[in-house]
Amino acid sequence: MSADIYDHDRSLVEEPPRHFAGMLKYLGPGFILSASIVGSGELIATTALGAEAGFVAMWVIIVSCLVKVFVQLEFGKHAIHSGETTFEALNQIPGPKFGKGNWATWLWLVMMLIKPLQVGGIIGGVGLVLNILIPSVPVWLWVCLAGPTVSLMIFRGKYRFIEKLSLVMIGLFALFTLACVIGVQYTDFAMTRGQIIEGLSFWNGIPLAAVGVAIAAFGITGVGGDEVMAYNYWLIEKGYAARTGPREETPEWNHRAKGWIRVMYWDAFLSMLVYTFMTVAFYLLGAAILHAQGLKPEGFDTVKTLSRMYTDSLGGWAEIAFLIGSFFVLFSTLFSALAAWSRLFSDAFSSVGWIDYHNPASRGRMIAILSFFFPALWAVLFFFFKDPVFMVLAGGAITAVILLLVVVGAVHFRYRRLPASLRPTVLYDIGFWISALSIVLLAALAVWKALVQYQSRG
């Protein structure tokens, strides 16, 4: 595709593949999300919850991964049939406008003032991992090197490079984590059938002390608000919308739209299997090894504590392998988050009238600027707070709130913008509303937890 894929160019129209084998080369957008999800949510937040609560909260993690995907699908469908970027679409939600941007765009920009804490924890985690591998280089220097490195990888904004590197990084660490889950069964920390059943029992209460961690983990595991919003860019840049073509009230357009939406379903479903497997694996390791020994990942000892999941299951030799794997999984989050944020903020700035996202030169320039700005900001935040777990969980909490905005957008797309010819089945709508109501319930729990903490201090 030589034309700009963000334009509605009819020359890019292409028939969708009919069989699964033909769909394989069009998969990829969901796996970029997986690269982002696995690092912060799975390696840090999920294991922190496992260490805090033991097995009883495993169902929270599984539900988190499964239910939110329907909201992601609704955003993806809208991108395919309309060709609109995330904030082009959100900017059309009914409600007050302030300048060119509506309330949804401005609210997101305000909420994202807190979100950098999360990725600041990730870049700090990268520094901590590399410092353990090569102690002669201090943490601060590793962080200062990691920032410009990821900036140089992202600033040109090439989709294919982002997709391929994301797949490689999560694939390698997934294999190693599977080996550790198997290996723990041959140690004193072997998991029993009773513990697994306990973790799958919804009626088991979560310890009050772990409720806050559970809420943050729900917000950050599976697809979070920012991942759902970023999915549109990856679908557009992969060519789903361009191949569907500008909307036309014709049988041919309906056929193409349904076909490319079906490909998107497979992309989202298969990537969900990947990050759900990784999430459960990390949780089980945290519950089986860290919780059993009363270990909690905190501060500069976060990585050392997390490495116990591997050294206690496979032996001391596994620490080096864990550190190398941790570097890739954390760096993959840094990499994919920067790729997404540089697009999200550029698009939001376009919606409020500051740049023109549909002008390739303007878009490329802003993506390049933000690719260097954000890593510097993340590094500064880490140097100030110095606690990756706190930072990641704080970001997870605001991610849960951003999900509310995502739900509003998804409902608007489903019932106000979706062409009648693309309306889904009743079964799909049931899944969609379960997804939406689960997110609303999460927000209610977050408010309740905040009130409990406020009253306890009073």
N, C-alpha and C positions, 0 to 999 in steps of 0.2 A: 504494500500500500504506500504509494508515493505521496498521495494527497494528505492534507491534515485531517486526521481521523476525528477531530472534534467538529469538523464542518459537516453539514448535511449534503454530502457529495454522492449523487446517484451513481457515479461510475464505480463506486466501491461495493455495490449491491452484489450479494452472492447467496446462492441457495444453501440452506443448512444441511449438514450431514444427516442421513437417515438412520444410520446404525452406530452402535456404541464405538466400534473400531474407528469409524470416521470422526467421531467426536474427540478422540484422545488428543489430537494435535491442537485442539481449540481450548483445552483445559489449561488452567494456570492462574487466573485471577484469585480464586479461593485459596490457592496455596501460598500466594504472597501474604494473604491475611494470616494464614497458619504460621508463617515465619514470625510475624509480629506477635501473635497470640502466645506462642510457645515460650518465648523468652521471659517476659515479665510475669504473665499470668501463671504459667505452669512451673517454671523453675523456682520462682520466689513466692508468689502469693499462695499457690496451691500447697506447696510444701509447708509454708508457715501455718496454714489452716490445719493440715494433717498433724503437724507437731503440736499445735495447740489443743485440738479437739480429739485426736485419735481417729478411729474408724467411723465414728457415729455420724460425721458430716459428709461422708463420701457422696451420698445422694444429692447433696446441694451442688456439688461439682458436676455430676452427670446431668442433672436437670439444667444447670447453667449452660452447658454445651449444647443440649438438644433443643431447648425451647426457643432460643433467640434466633435460630436460623430462619424462621418464617419471616421475621421482620427484615432480615438481610435479603431474602428472596423478593420481597415487595420493592425494596430499593432497587435491586438488580433489574426487575421487570420494567420499572419505570425508566431506568437508564436505556434499556434496549428499545422500548417502543417509542420513546420520546427523543432520545439522543441528548437529553439535558444533563448537565453536570449536577452535582449534589446541591449546590447553592442556587443554581438557576431554578431547580425544582422547589427547594425549601422556601425560596424568596416569593413563591406564588401562593403559599399558605395564607388563608384569610387572616386579617388582623392588621394592627397599626403598623405604619412604616415611619422610619426616621431617616429622612433623606431617601436614597435609593434602596436602602436595605430594610427589610421588614423585621418584625420582632424576633423571628426565629434565628435569623442570621446574627443579629446583634447579641441575642442571648447566648448563642454558641460562642461567640468571640469573648464574652465576659467569662463564661465557664472555663474556657481554655486558658485563662490566666493561672488556674491551679494545676491543670493537666501536665505542664512541663515537669512537675515534681516526679511524676512516674518515670519518665524517660531519663531524668537526672539520676534516679536510682539505678537505671540500667547502665548508663555510661560509667557510673561509679562501680557497678558490679564488674564491668569489663576491666577497669583499672585494678580492682582487687584481685581478680583472677590472674592477670598478667604479672602482678607484683608477687604472687605466690610462686608462679612459674619461674620468674627471674627477679629474685628479691633485691638485687643490686640497683634496680630501677624503681624509684619510689612510686607510690600510687598516683600522686598528683601528676607526675610526668606521663605515666601511661594514659591517664585521662586526657591530658593535653594532646597526646599523639593520636588517640582514638578519634577525637572530634574532627580534626582536619582530614583524617583518613576517610571517614564515612562521608564527609562533605565532598571530597574529590570523586568518590564513587557515585554520588547521586546528582551532582549539580547539572550534569548534562541531561538528566531525566529520561534515559533510554529504557523503555518498558522491557524489552527482551532480556537485557542484562539483569534487571531487577528480578524478573521471574525466574531465570535460570539459577542465579545465585541463591535465591530463597529456597528453591527446591533442593539444592545440594546440601545446604546447611541443616535444614530440618531433617532431611533423610538420614544423614549420618548420625545425628544425635538420637533420632528415634530408634535406630538399631542398637545403639549402646544402652539406652535406657531399658529397652526390652531385655537385654542381657542381664541387667542389674535386677530387674523384677524377677527373672528366673533364678538368678544367683542367690537372692535373699532367701529363697526357699531351702537352701542348703546350709543355712546358718542358724544361730540361736534366735534370730528375729523372724523366722519363717511364719508366714501368715496362715491362719487357720480358716476353715470353712465358716466357723461361727463368727469370726471377725468380719469376713466379707458380707455375710448375711446381715450382721449388725449395721454395716455401712450402707446397705441397701434398704434398710427399714426406715420408711418415712416417719413412722410414729416415734422413733427414738429422738429424744430431746437433745438439742445442741447446748453444751455448757454456756451459761450466760457470759462468761469471760471470753468465749470464742465467737459470740454473735457478731461483733463488729468485724472480725476477720472474715467471717462467713459472708457478710454483706459485701465487703470489698472484693472478696474472691468471686462472688456471683457476678459482680459488675465487671471484673477484669478477665475472667476465664470465659472460654467460648468467644464468640464475637462480641466485642464491646461496642459502645456507641461510635467511637471514632473509626473502628474497623468497618462497621456497617456503612458509614458515610464514605469511607475510602473505596469501598467495593465498586462504586459507580465508575470511578476513574479507571480502575483496572479493566473493567468490562469494556469501557469505551476504547481504551488504548489497545486492548486485545482485538478490537474490531467488531464486537457483537452488534453495536448500534449501527455502525457504518454498513455492515453486511445486510442488516435488516432493511436499511434505507429509510428516507423520510416517510412519515405516516401517510398512507393513502387508503381510501375506503374501497379497497379492491380485494378479491380473494387471494391474489398473488402476494400482496403485502401481509395479509393475515396469516398465510401459510408460512412465510419467512419469519414473521415475528414469533409465532408459536414454536417454530423449529429452533430458533436461536435461544428462546426462553427455556426450551427443554434442555439444550446444551448447558445453559447456565445452572439449571437444577442439578445436573450431574456434577458440575464443577463445585457447587456449594455443598452437595451431599458428600462427595468423596473427601473434600477438604475437612468437612465436619468429622468424618470418621478418623482422620489423621489427628486432629487436635484433641478429639475426645479421648482417643487412645493415649496420647501423650499426657493429657491432664490426669486421667485416672492412674496412670503409671507413676507419675510424680507424687500424687496424693498418697498412694499406697506405700511408697517408699518413705514419705514423711511420717505417716502414721505408724508404720511397722518399726522403723528404726529410731527416728528422732523423738517421737512421742513416748516410746517405750523407755527411753533413757532421760526423759525430761529435758531434751535439748531444744532450744528455740533459736532460729537464725536471727541475729541482731547485730546492728552496727558493722564495724570493720571485721567482725568474726563471722559475718553472714556466709561467705563462701567456704570458710573452713568448716563451719557447722554443716552446711549442705553437703560437703564432700563426704561426711560420715555416712550418708546414704549409700555411697559406693564403696568406700573402704571397708565398712562393716558388713557389706554383702559379698564383695568380691576379693577383699584383701587389700593390704597397703599399696600394692602395685597400681591399684585402680585410681589412686588420687591423681596421678599425672593425666591419665586418660580422662578422668572427670573434668579436670581443669581445662584441658584442650576442648572437650565437648562443651563445657560451660561457656568458654569463650565464643565458640561458634553460635551457640543458641542465643546468648545475650547480644552478640554482635548482629545476628540476624534480625533481632527485634529493633536494635538501633538503626540498622540499615533500612528495614521496611517501614519503620515509623517515620524516619526522615523523608523517605520517598512519598509517603502518604501526606504528612503534614505540609510539605512544600506545595503540594497540590491543593489540599484543603484550604489553607490560608490564602493561597493565590486566588482560588475560586471565590472565597468569601470576600476578599478585597475587591474583586471584580464586581460582586453583587452590590457592594455599597458604593461603587463608582470610582474606586481608586486606580484600578488598572483595567485592561481589557483581556480577559482570559482567552477569548476566541481569536485574539491576535497572536500568532505563534511567537513573534519576537517579544511581545510584552509578557506573555506567559513564560517563555523560556528564561527571560531576564529575572522575573520575580522568583521562579523556582530556584534559580542559581543563587540569588541573594539569600533566600530563606535556608538553602542547603548549608550555608556557612553560618548563618545567624543562630539557628536552633542548637546545634552541637555546642556552641560557645555558651549559650544560655544554660543548657543542661549541665555542663561542666561546672559553671559558677554555682548553680543550685546544689550540686553534690558537695562541693567544697564547703558550702555553708551548713548543710544539714548533716552530712556524713553518716547517714543511716539508710542504706538501700531498701530495707524491708519497709520502714516507715514511709519512705517516699513512694514506693510502688503501691502500697496499700492506700495512701492518700490519693494517688492518681486513680486507683481502682474505685474509690468512693465517688469521685466526681464523674468517672465513667458511667457509674450506675445512674447518676442524675442525667447525664447526656442521653442515656438510653430513653428517658422519658420524651425528650425532644424527637428522638428517632421514631418512637411509637406514634407521636402526633403526625409526623411526616408520612409514616407508613400507612396510617389510616386514611390520610388525605389522598395519597397515591391510589390506594385500593378503591375508595368509594367516590372520589371526585375526578380522578384523572385517568383511570384505567378504561381503555376502549371496551365497549360491550362485547366485542368479538373475542376478547382475551380474558373474559371473566373466568375464574377458576371454579373448581368443584366445591361442593358443600364441605367435603372432608378437608380440603385445603383451608377453607375459611375457618373451620373449627380449630385447626392447628394454628392458624394465624392469630385467632383471639386468645387461645391458650398462651401463646408467646407474648402477646401484648399485655394480658392481665398479669402474667408472671412478672413482667418488668415493673408494672405499676405496684404490685405487691412488694417487690424489692424496694422501691422508693419509699413505700409506707414503713417498711421495717427500718430503713435507714433513718427516717425521721424519728421513729420510736426509740431507736438506739441513742440518737443524739439527745432526746429528751431525758432518757434514763441517766445518761452521763451528766447532763446539766443538773438534774435533781440531786444526784449523788454528791456532786461538788457543793451544792447548796446546803 
